[in-house]
Amino acid sequence: MALGAHVAELTDKHRAIEQQIENEMARPSVDTMIISELKREKLRIKDELERLKADVIEAN
């Protein structure tokens, strides 16, 4: 997969998880376990995006 496509896919996943967190927070009975898992996944994706950006900068 091309780097640009991979970054775009990760960015889309990051946005989708943010939406899931917002939806979960809007529920009357918030499940903190689900929110914690979603936030961990969102952070993992953010870290990977930052790593990829650093790799691109380093390569130039």
Residue, then its C-alpha position, 0 to 999 in steps of 0.5 A: m500500500a502506498l504511504g499516502a493511502h495508508v495515512a489516509e486510511l489511518t486518518d479515516k479510522h481515527r475520525a471514525i473512532e472519534q465519532q464512536i466515542e462521541n456516540e458512546m458518550a451521548r448514550p444515557s448509560v455510558d460504558t466507560m470500558i468501551i470508551s477506554e478501549l476506543k481511546r486507546e485505539k485512537l491513540r495507537i493510530k495517532d502514534e502510528l500517524e506521527r511515526l509515519k510523518a516522522d519517517v517521511i520527514e527523515a527520508n527527505 
